[in-house]
Amino acid sequence: MATVVVVSAECLRDCQGRWDPLSLGAVPAKPTIKPAASRSTPATVAPAPVSVNATAPAPAAAHVIPNVLAERYASTGLRTIWSGEGRILLERDFWIAVMKAQRDLGVAIPDEAIRDYERVKHTIDLASIAARERATLHDVKARIEEFSDLAQRQFIHLGLTSRDLTENVEQLQVQRSLRIVRDKVVAALAGLSARAEANRDVMITGRTHNVPAQPTTLGKRFAMFGEELLLAFDRLENLMERYPVRGLKGAVGTQLDQLTLLGGRADRVDELEARVIKHLGFKAALGAVGQVYPRSLDHEVVTALGQIAAAASSFAITLRLMAGQGLLTEGFQKGQVGSSAMPHKVNARNCERICGFHTILQGLAVMTGGLSGHQWNEGDVSCSVVRRVALPDAFFAIDGLLETFLTVLARMDIFPAAIAAENERNLPFLATTTILMESVKAGAGRETAHEAIKEHALAAAKAIRDGGPGNGDGAMLDRLAGDKRLGLSKKALRSILSENERFVGAAPHQVDAFVAQVKPILRRHPKAVAYEPAPLL
């Protein structure tokens, strides 16, 4: 007997399709899920609440292969939307909404029939549906038969084609998944903004090519990654605002069957479609679309997720490098073992995971890009086999990435003493242009001072790398102070180097500007700001 995934009642709210930002999940409430029992003696299983990142019950059949992205990394909210049960609930809610609109516009559908469908819409037997599909070799036909047999009626899917059902429901899954992603990006922006503000003035060695270049502040570094995420967030919000649903268009987009059903009245067909689109919660719809909506839209969705992932990966790579330099760690979870918890290693394993998710999303963008502009007038199997993998997995990957990103932002530990030690070692080199100007002010010739500083910088760097005499952290300072060509004492040099604000440029101001940009977003989404990720595996 096959076992089905039991979905959380908390994540299945409100059968009318309204969004619950607290649950960050899908909507229909309290389904009755049936395992693979005989249809003559159906069994019901009450949905058991599970934690946000809890792994679904393991399938009893040994041959069932799990989706690792879904079961190990994604939250319950995302899994629910893309699960077999979640999709069927959305489809049945869609069918009922169409029936109600058709009835109101003159189609002879009894109220009792609609009530019969509503009565059984939460009764889901995945094994029965699978058996029907094996007999019919058509997934939508199997789900139509199952729902109609449960209701003992035949009023769903009137004037619809398979794509009228699947295109709209898949876009509804995308729309609801984007909302979850949007809220978690807001939470990440809040975390980056807080870290940036708290470390606004903490001077740190800035690097280019991963070698010391000029001083910056740690807050500026967080703001830099935050700004990249902010760009991705703006793109995401724009996409969500204008994301168009296909609507009820029929086999080739002409709405012929609905026109026939509604007596040739185009105004009634328009009203039918408008009511269904409103029920689904979309603000825009395609007008001249054919059987399928343009797959370039799927590519846009996945690349928008990839842009979010890129910002997180930029952060993660730099944090991995800083962890390797002993400047910070990404923090630890209770019970954590392995190399990431060893005092002499503390590798940033969660940041490594973030980079892995970014790689997955890059691959999925290639997959959806291959479908973009490649339709043979209509959707075909080459399209569906890719989309069945790419769309849910893209959302599972970005969800796992954001859960991990939020965990790192909350738990990371910064080591000010180690940062200060690195500054002391590098600052005499990084501040050479400032020292040059002070030397000129003290009476040295510019070219003479420039040559002296260059000479000492090369010698001090070589001594540090070779481990020879004069290779301590203060070697560069000692060399400069001992050169009469520069006219600067060691005390004067230390005074110059102690004025941190001289070397970080506009970094603190840039942090302030970033924080100010984020604040209006956080005010618009207060519940998202308060979101906390579940414990990671």
C-alpha positions in Angstrom: 0.0 0.0 0.0 1.4 3.3 -1.1 1.7 6.1 1.5 0.9 9.7 0.6 2.5 12.8 2.0 0.4 14.3 4.8 0.2 18.1 4.6 0.0 20.5 7.5 -3.4 21.9 8.3 -1.7 25.2 9.1 -0.5 25.4 5.5 -3.8 24.5 4.0 -6.1 27.5 4.8 -9.1 29.1 3.3 -10.5 27.2 0.4 -11.4 30.4 -1.4 -7.7 30.9 -2.2 -6.8 33.9 0.0 -3.2 34.2 1.1 -2.2 33.8 4.7 1.2 35.6 5.1 1.6 34.1 8.6 1.7 30.6 7.3 3.8 31.4 4.2 2.0 28.5 2.6 -0.6 27.4 0.3 -4.3 27.7 1.0 -7.0 25.1 0.8 -7.9 23.8 4.3 -8.0 20.5 6.0 -8.0 17.9 3.2 -8.9 14.3 3.8 -6.0 12.3 2.4 -6.6 8.7 1.5 -3.8 6.1 1.3 -4.0 3.5 -1.4 -7.0 1.6 0.1 -9.7 -0.2 -1.8 -12.3 2.3 -3.2 -15.0 0.2 -1.6 -13.6 0.7 1.8 -11.9 4.1 1.7 -9.8 5.1 4.6 -9.1 8.6 5.8 -6.1 10.1 7.4 -6.3 13.4 9.3 -3.6 15.8 8.4 -0.9 16.0 11.0 0.8 19.3 11.7 4.5 19.3 10.9 7.3 21.9 11.4 8.3 24.2 8.6 11.3 22.2 7.5 10.2 18.8 8.7 10.8 15.9 6.4 7.6 14.3 5.0 6.8 10.7 6.2 9.0 8.2 4.3 7.2 6.3 1.6 6.5 2.7 2.5 7.4 1.4 -1.0 11.1 0.9 -1.3 11.2 1.9 -4.9 9.9 5.5 -4.3 12.7 7.9 -4.8 12.4 11.2 -2.9 12.9 14.7 -4.2 15.9 15.7 -2.2 15.3 19.4 -2.8 11.8 19.2 -1.5 12.2 16.8 1.4 15.5 18.0 2.8 15.7 21.7 2.1 12.3 23.2 1.3 9.8 24.5 3.8 6.4 22.9 4.3 4.7 25.9 2.7 6.5 25.4 -0.6 6.1 21.6 -0.5 2.4 21.9 0.1 1.9 24.1 -3.0 3.7 21.7 -5.3 2.7 18.4 -3.7 0.2 16.0 -5.4 -2.4 16.8 -2.8 -1.8 20.5 -3.0 -2.2 20.6 -6.8 -5.4 18.5 -6.8 -6.9 20.8 -4.2 -6.1 23.9 -6.4 -7.5 22.1 -9.4 -10.8 21.2 -7.7 -11.2 24.7 -6.3 -10.6 26.0 -9.9 -13.2 23.6 -11.3 -15.8 24.7 -8.7 -15.1 28.4 -9.3 -15.7 27.9 -13.1 -18.9 25.9 -12.4 -20.3 28.7 -10.2 -19.5 31.4 -12.8 -21.0 29.3 -15.6 -24.1 28.7 -13.6 -24.5 32.4 -12.9 -24.1 33.1 -16.6 -26.8 30.7 -17.7 -25.3 27.3 -18.0 -27.6 24.6 -16.6 -25.6 23.5 -13.6 -27.7 22.6 -10.5 -26.7 24.1 -7.2 -26.9 20.6 -5.7 -24.2 19.4 -8.1 -21.9 22.2 -7.0 -22.5 21.4 -3.4 -21.7 17.7 -4.1 -18.4 18.6 -5.6 -17.6 20.9 -2.7 -18.5 18.2 -0.2 -15.8 15.8 -1.6 -13.1 18.1 -2.8 -10.9 17.5 0.2 -11.1 13.7 -0.3 -7.9 12.8 -2.1 -6.9 9.3 -3.1 -3.6 9.6 -5.0 -3.3 5.8 -5.6 -6.8 5.7 -7.2 -5.9 8.7 -9.4 -2.7 7.0 -10.4 -4.5 3.8 -11.3 -6.9 5.8 -13.5 -4.0 7.5 -15.3 -2.4 4.1 -16.0 -5.7 3.0 -17.6 -6.4 6.3 -19.6 -2.8 7.4 -20.2 -4.0 10.9 -19.5 -3.4 12.6 -16.2 -6.1 15.3 -16.4 -8.7 12.7 -17.5 -7.8 10.6 -14.5 -8.4 13.5 -12.1 -11.7 14.5 -13.8 -13.0 11.0 -13.5 -11.9 10.7 -9.9 -13.6 14.0 -8.8 -16.8 13.3 -10.7 -17.1 9.8 -9.4 -16.7 11.1 -5.8 -19.4 13.7 -6.4 -21.5 11.3 -8.5 -21.9 14.2 -10.9 -20.6 15.2 -14.4 -20.5 19.0 -14.4 -16.9 19.9 -14.0 -14.6 20.8 -17.0 -17.5 22.0 -19.2 -16.0 23.8 -22.2 -12.5 23.4 -20.9 -9.4 21.7 -22.3 -6.7 20.2 -20.3 -4.6 23.3 -20.7 -7.4 25.5 -19.4 -7.0 23.6 -16.2 -3.2 22.9 -16.0 -1.9 26.3 -17.3 -4.0 28.3 -14.8 -3.3 26.0 -11.9 0.5 25.9 -12.6 0.5 29.7 -12.8 -1.4 29.8 -9.5 1.3 27.6 -8.0 4.0 29.9 -9.3 2.1 33.0 -8.0 1.8 31.6 -4.5 5.3 30.4 -4.5 6.5 33.9 -5.5 4.7 35.3 -2.4 6.6 33.0 -0.1 9.9 33.9 -1.8 9.1 37.6 -1.6 8.4 37.4 2.1 11.7 35.6 2.8 13.6 38.0 0.7 12.1 40.8 2.8 13.3 39.0 5.9 16.8 38.7 4.4 16.9 42.4 3.6 16.0 43.1 7.2 18.8 40.9 8.4 21.4 42.5 6.1 20.2 45.9 7.0 20.5 45.2 10.7 24.0 43.7 10.2 25.1 46.7 8.1 23.9 49.2 10.6 25.4 47.4 13.6 28.8 47.3 11.8 28.6 50.7 10.1 31.9 51.9 11.4 33.9 48.7 11.9 36.9 49.2 9.7 38.0 46.1 7.8 40.5 45.3 5.1 38.8 45.6 1.8 40.0 43.2 -0.9 40.0 43.0 -4.7 41.1 39.8 -6.4 40.9 38.5 -2.7 44.0 40.5 -1.8 44.1 43.6 0.4 43.3 46.7 -1.5 41.9 49.5 0.6 40.1 49.8 4.0 36.3 49.6 4.0 33.8 48.8 6.8 32.1 45.6 7.6 28.8 47.4 7.5 29.6 48.5 3.9 30.3 44.9 3.0 26.9 43.8 4.2 25.3 46.8 2.5 27.0 45.8 -0.8 25.3 42.4 -0.7 22.1 43.9 0.5 22.0 46.3 -2.5 22.4 43.4 -4.9 19.5 41.6 -3.1 17.5 44.8 -3.3 17.8 44.9 -7.0 16.6 41.3 -7.2 13.7 42.2 -4.9 12.6 45.1 -7.1 12.6 42.8 -10.1 10.6 40.2 -8.2 8.0 42.6 -7.0 7.7 44.0 -10.6 7.2 40.5 -11.9 4.6 39.6 -9.3 2.7 42.8 -10.1 2.4 42.2 -13.8 2.5 38.4 -13.9 -0.3 37.5 -16.4 -2.4 34.3 -16.2 -3.5 32.5 -19.3 -7.2 32.4 -18.5 -9.9 30.3 -20.2 -8.9 30.2 -23.8 -9.7 26.7 -25.1 -7.7 24.4 -27.5 -6.0 27.0 -29.6 -6.9 30.2 -27.8 -10.2 31.1 -29.5 -12.6 30.3 -26.6 -14.8 28.4 -29.1 -16.2 25.9 -26.6 -17.1 28.6 -24.0 -18.8 30.7 -26.7 -20.8 27.7 -27.7 -21.7 26.9 -24.1 -22.8 30.5 -23.5 -24.9 30.9 -26.6 -22.3 32.8 -28.7 -22.3 35.7 -26.2 -18.7 37.0 -26.2 -19.6 39.4 -23.4 -20.6 36.4 -21.2 -17.4 34.6 -22.1 -15.4 37.7 -21.0 -17.4 37.9 -17.8 -16.8 34.2 -17.1 -13.0 34.6 -17.6 -12.9 37.8 -15.6 -14.6 36.1 -12.6 -12.3 33.1 -12.7 -9.2 35.3 -12.9 -10.4 37.4 -10.0 -11.0 34.2 -8.0 -7.5 33.0 -8.7 -6.1 36.4 -7.5 -4.4 37.6 -10.6 -4.3 41.2 -11.7 -3.4 40.6 -15.3 -4.4 38.1 -18.0 -3.1 37.3 -21.5 -5.5 38.2 -24.3 -4.3 36.7 -27.6 -2.6 33.6 -26.1 -2.9 30.2 -27.7 -3.1 26.8 -26.0 -0.2 27.6 -23.7 1.2 30.8 -22.2 4.7 31.8 -23.5 7.4 29.7 -21.9 9.6 32.8 -21.9 7.5 33.7 -18.8 8.7 30.5 -17.0 12.2 31.5 -17.9 11.7 35.0 -16.5 10.4 33.5 -13.2 13.3 31.1 -12.8 15.9 33.8 -13.7 14.3 36.2 -11.2 14.8 33.5 -8.6 18.4 33.1 -9.9 19.1 36.8 -9.4 18.0 36.5 -5.7 20.3 33.5 -5.4 23.2 35.4 -6.9 23.0 38.0 -4.2 23.0 35.4 -1.5 25.8 33.5 -3.2 27.9 36.7 -3.4 27.4 37.1 0.4 28.2 33.4 1.0 31.4 33.3 -1.0 32.8 36.4 0.8 31.8 35.0 4.2 33.5 31.7 3.4 36.7 33.6 2.6 36.4 35.7 5.8 35.8 32.5 7.8 39.0 31.1 6.3 40.8 34.2 7.5 39.4 33.7 11.0 37.5 37.0 11.0 34.0 35.4 11.7 32.0 32.2 11.6 28.5 31.5 10.3 27.6 30.3 13.8 26.7 26.8 15.0 23.5 24.9 15.7 22.9 22.8 18.8 24.4 19.3 18.3 26.3 20.3 15.2 29.4 18.0 14.6 31.8 17.5 11.7 34.6 19.7 10.3 32.4 22.8 10.4 32.3 22.5 14.2 36.1 21.8 14.7 37.8 24.7 16.3 40.7 24.7 13.8 38.5 24.6 10.8 35.0 26.0 11.3 34.3 25.9 7.6 31.1 27.8 6.6 29.1 24.7 5.6 25.8 26.6 5.3 27.3 29.2 3.0 28.7 26.4 0.9 25.1 25.1 0.7 23.9 28.5 -0.5 26.4 28.4 -3.3 25.2 25.0 -4.2 21.6 26.2 -4.5 22.8 29.0 -6.7 24.4 26.5 -9.0 21.2 24.4 -9.2 19.2 27.5 -10.1 21.7 28.4 -12.8 21.1 24.9 -14.3 17.3 25.3 -14.1 17.5 28.6 -15.8 19.3 26.9 -18.7 16.5 24.3 -18.8 13.7 26.8 -18.9 15.7 28.9 -21.4 15.7 25.9 -23.7 11.9 26.0 -23.7 11.6 29.7 -24.2 10.7 30.5 -27.8 10.6 26.8 -28.7 7.0 25.8 -28.8 5.4 24.0 -31.7 2.3 26.2 -31.8 1.2 24.6 -28.5 2.6 22.8 -25.5 4.0 19.4 -26.1 5.6 16.6 -24.1 9.1 18.0 -24.5 7.9 21.1 -22.8 6.0 19.3 -20.0 8.8 16.9 -18.9 11.1 19.9 -18.4 8.6 22.1 -16.6 7.5 19.3 -14.2 11.1 19.3 -13.0 12.3 22.8 -13.4 9.4 24.8 -11.9 8.9 23.1 -8.6 12.6 22.4 -8.2 13.4 26.1 -8.8 11.2 27.1 -5.9 12.4 24.3 -3.7 16.0 25.4 -4.3 15.4 29.1 -3.7 13.3 28.3 -0.6 16.1 26.2 0.8 18.6 28.9 -0.1 16.6 31.6 1.7 16.0 29.4 4.8 19.8 28.9 5.0 20.6 32.5 4.2 18.3 33.7 7.0 19.9 31.2 9.4 23.4 32.5 8.7 22.4 36.1 9.0 20.9 35.3 12.4 23.7 33.1 13.8 26.9 34.5 12.4 29.6 35.5 14.9 32.0 38.4 14.1 35.5 38.6 15.8 36.5 42.3 16.3 39.9 41.4 17.7 40.8 39.4 14.6 39.6 42.1 12.3 41.6 44.7 14.2 44.7 42.5 14.0 44.3 42.2 10.3 43.9 45.9 10.0 47.0 46.6 12.0 49.0 44.2 9.7 47.6 45.6 6.5 46.8 49.2 7.1 50.4 50.5 6.8 50.3 49.1 3.2 46.8 50.2 2.5 47.3 53.8 3.8 50.4 54.5 1.7 48.7 57.2 -0.4 47.7 59.0 2.7 51.1 58.6 4.2 52.6 60.0 1.0 50.4 63.2 1.2 51.4 63.7 4.9 55.0 63.3 4.0 54.7 65.9 1.4 53.0 68.2 3.9 56.0 67.6 6.2 58.4 68.9 3.5 59.4 65.8 1.5 59.4 65.9 -2.3 56.6 63.9 -3.8 58.8 61.7 -6.0 61.3 61.2 -3.3 58.6 60.2 -0.8 56.9 58.0 -3.4 60.1 56.1 -4.1 60.8 55.6 -0.4 57.4 54.3 0.4 57.5 51.9 -2.6 60.9 50.7 -1.6 59.8 49.9 2.0 56.5 48.4 1.0 58.2 45.9 -1.3 60.8 45.1 1.3 58.4 44.7 4.2 56.0 42.5 2.1 58.9 40.3 1.0 60.1 39.9 4.6 56.6 38.9 5.8 56.3 36.3 3.0 59.8 35.0 3.5 59.7 35.0 7.3 63.0 36.8 7.4 64.1 39.6 9.8 61.8 42.5 10.2 58.7 40.6 9.3 56.5 41.4 12.2 53.1 43.2 11.9 54.9 46.5 12.7 57.7 46.0 10.2 56.3 48.4 7.6 55.7 51.1 10.2 59.3 50.7 11.6 60.8 51.0 8.1 58.8 54.2 7.2 59.6 55.8 10.6 63.3 55.1 10.1 63.5 56.8 6.7 64.6 60.4 7.0 63.4 61.0 3.4 59.8 60.9 4.6 60.2 63.1 7.7 57.5 61.3 9.7 58.1 59.8 13.2 56.6 56.6 14.3 54.3 58.5 16.6 53.1 60.6 13.7 52.6 57.5 11.6 50.6 55.8 14.4 48.5 59.0 14.7 47.7 58.9 11.0 46.8 55.2 11.1 44.6 55.6 14.2 42.2 57.9 12.3 40.1 55.1 10.8 37.5 57.4 9.4 40.2 58.8 7.0 40.6 55.5 5.3 37.1 54.1 4.9 35.9 56.9 2.6 32.1 57.2 2.2 31.5 53.7 3.5 29.4 54.7 6.6 27.4 57.1 4.5 26.7 54.3 2.0 25.5 52.1 4.8 23.1 54.8 5.9 21.7 55.1 2.4 21.2 51.4 2.1 19.4 51.1 5.4 17.1 54.0 4.4 16.2 52.2 1.1 15.2 49.1 2.9 13.1 50.7 5.7 10.0 51.4 3.5 10.0 47.7 2.3 10.2 46.5 5.9 7.3 48.8 6.9 5.2 47.3 4.0 5.8 43.7 5.1 6.0 43.6 8.9 5.0 40.0 9.2 7.7 39.0 6.8 10.3 40.8 8.8 9.4 38.7 11.8 9.8 35.4 10.0 12.3 33.0 11.5 13.6 30.0 9.6 13.2 26.5 10.9 16.3 24.5 12.1 18.4 23.3 9.2 19.4 19.7 8.6 
